[in-house]
Amino acid sequence: MQTEFDLIIIGAGCAGLSLGMQLASLHAQAPRTLLLEPRIAYENDRTWCFWGDEQTPFATLARHSWQRFSVNNAASRALVDCSTTPYRLLTGADFYTKALEAITSHTALDLKTGISLTAEPSLIQGMWHLLTTDGSFSANAIVDTRPLPTQQLSDTTLWQSFLGCELEFHEPRFDPTSAQLMDFYPATEAFVGFNYVLPLSTTRALVEFTVFASKIYDQAELVSYLDAQVEKFAGGRPYQRLRNEYGLIPMGVGKPKGTVKPKGAVKLAEQHSSYVRVGLTAGAARPATGYAFQRIQRWALACKQSLQKTGLPVGHQPDSFVIRQMDAIFLNVLRHHPELGPELFMRLFSKVSSEKLIRFLSDQGRVSDYLAVILSLPSGPFIKSAYQVATTR
Ligand SMILES: Cc1cc2nc3c(=O)[nH]c(=O)nc-3n(C[C@H](O)[C@H](O)[C@H](O)COP(=O)(O)OP(=O)(O)OC[C@H]3O[C@@H](n4cnc5c(N)ncnc54)[C@H](O)[C@@H]3O)c2cc1C
């Protein structure tokens, strides 16, 4: 069994597999790479949505796309045309199948599933050593995609918690041409809550209840909210629940607390250039939205290029100063005044043109897009929040 590699990727979920696929595309130039994954089998455990044209990574593998979406509260509704960059849904199952095909057919790439680390990686004479339930391995570099435990993320500004289910009705209940991005729960001081509905046909949809809050909502706390939303569509008619999904995304991750340092390193081993942390808790998620999938694809491409050039991996590129400030101020307003959330999002989606807004949300914003977003929001709470953000640094 081969035990020495150029690179070890710890965790083969979205980030690990995305990098694996990028490396597979290097054919004979691919570094010898080991991917370590504790799960034994891949299931259809999530869906990934993103805006994008045909050139966007994975756009053509999407199962469904919508040319428009709505955002509404009890008083008003904004219908947003996104036909130039449709909102697309990629199933976890399709992504995993494609990734596993690419990785397992490449001789330089070795994906080991059902395997766990038994100790933190240690750096000995310039090589990383890993002890696992399937023996020990070493490599020149490590990409660590393991999500940090929530206790280490206590500085997170807001948590996005959501519980969803895919429903199948016997008779038409949905309009498959339009997604419902946010249907707001009445304003409350506890959270910003909304229902998210992705109709896949007239009879099938993914319905998800989401909250943005300073605390984590577990599945049990979200069940009654989701059931109420499902019942709105069902109205007593029979339906089948095909699948459930629960998600927790940190929005605005602070400095992780008490991160376990890999053993054997001189000072901050995680800052050693041959060891990078990536993924959802390491900068993959856009703070103000939690969208991470396309950011992970951009990182995977950059990381492949860096490995090719220097032999060293790279982490996520930090957001620009302007984006970081805008997201921090926006999240701070929502954290302290969740009751303002529905009104703020309604303003954003009804006052800013769809192209500007989608560019802004998809990290492709131009200066004029940022200005349009700023001008759409009321200045009062944002000035106060900007002051708080500036003085807590
Ligand atoms: C249900 C759900 C829906 C989402 N929908 C969207 C969306 O629509 N659009 C979007 O942009 N983003 C979405 N996200 C956010 C983000 O894109 C995903 O969370 C994405 O999977 C993050 O990739 P990742 O590699 O960081 O984490 P994961 O895909 O979770 O991969 C982490 C991997 O690490 C492995 N692992 C865990 N612990 C260990 C350990 N100790 N040792 C070794 N390996 C370990 C896990 O088994 C897993 O395979 C969603 C997230 C969830 C949870």
The ligand as an ORCA input file, in Angstrom:
! r2SCAN-3c Opt
* xyz 0 1
  C     -27.778     20.973      3.751
  C     -26.875     22.031      3.167
  C     -27.260     22.746      2.045
  C     -26.415     23.722      1.491
  N     -26.835     24.400      0.395
  C     -26.001     25.305     -0.169
  C     -26.392     25.983     -1.364
  O     -27.514     25.795     -1.862
  N     -25.508     26.825     -1.957
  C     -24.277     27.074     -1.407
  O     -23.516     27.858     -1.990
  N     -23.904     26.486     -0.248
  C     -24.728     25.608      0.382
  N     -24.334     24.985      1.534
  C     -23.058     25.405      2.169
  C     -21.817     24.688      1.606
  O     -21.756     24.792      0.196
  C     -21.774     23.218      1.994
  O     -21.814     23.090      3.397
  C     -20.530     22.489      1.484
  O     -20.765     21.122      1.596
  C     -19.276     22.898      2.251
  O     -18.195     22.132      1.791
  P     -17.089     21.585      2.812
  O     -16.178     20.732      2.047
  O     -16.558     22.706      3.610
  O     -17.908     20.701      3.855
  P     -18.514     19.255      3.597
  O     -19.060     19.145      2.229
  O     -19.438     19.030      4.740
  O     -17.245     18.306      3.702
  C     -16.505     18.153      4.886
  C     -15.985     16.721      4.866
  O     -15.154     16.514      5.988
  C     -15.426     15.228      6.491
  N     -15.054     15.200      7.898
  C     -15.736     15.649      8.953
  N     -15.045     15.418     10.091
  C     -13.899     14.813      9.716
  C     -12.768     14.317     10.448
  N     -12.683     14.444     11.768
  N     -11.762     13.771      9.747
  C     -11.817     13.646      8.399
  N     -12.857     14.098      7.662
  C     -13.887     14.676      8.327
  C     -16.917     15.053      6.304
  O     -17.302     13.684      6.321
  C     -17.128     15.708      4.949
  O     -17.024     14.791      3.895
  C     -25.164     24.016      2.124
  C     -24.818     23.333      3.274
  C     -25.650     22.353      3.804
  C     -25.228     21.652      5.074
*
